[in-house]
Amino acid sequence: MSDATASARKKRATATQDDETVRAAPLPLGGQPSRAEARRRKIFRSLHDCIIENGYSKTTLADIAKKAGMSPSHLLYYFQGKERILEEYFSTVAAWFLKRVADIAEEEPEVRIRALTELWFGEGEAAYDDIGFMLECFGEAVHDGEMRHTKSEFDRACKGYLVSLFPEDGPAVVVNAEDAAEISYALLIGLRNSVYFDQSMSAGDAARCFREAVGRLRVS
């Protein structure tokens, strides 16, 4: 095992305990949460679970409050409505994801590609639910200005990370590294959609396709 691979695995192992919570409700980094922050996190998790079960459009404020163990009026003390909960939660999810990407940014390209596929595709039911949740968020971002801005910044950061996997003048089949990153990101998003909507495409198959395609694009 190379030092780079061992280092990447160590980082992922260190984050495993946090990930169990983050997958359901990504949390702000650092320190023990205050009572108010703990309740906000509980509301985030409640929203997440409601969306997975019923979809965002069919989820009411009362549903979120009930799952969080509080009254709707109590919930409104922390958020102005279900739209605001989703806006803040989506921003938190995006920040958590980009933090994880940044943690592996100094690894060798092959290690980064593998770690990125594990982060994006995961495995099993949790990965499927995560993809469904993000698709719901992307749909709401069409008409929600704040969420659209968050998604635009998220996409830009992800593409910037992918650019670093390619030589500056780009692979032979494209003009430059930026184009290669655009193609890779489009492939990544498309494969995630396939995992959710195409029963013949597993998360593992999608991850393999992405790794192989990016690997070939890098050396073409």
Secondary structure, DSSP 8 states (H G I E B T S, - for coil): --HHHHHHHHHHHHHHHHHHHHTTS---SSS---HHHHHHHHHHHHHHHHHHHH-STT--HHHHHHHHTS-HHHHTTT-SSHHHHHHHHHHHHHHHHHHHHHHTTTS-HHHHHHHHHHHHH--HHHHHHHHHHHHHHHHHHTT-HHHHHHHHHHHHHHHHHHHTTS-TT--TTSSSHHHHHHHHHHHHHHHHHHHHH-TT--HHHHHHHHHHHHHHHHH-
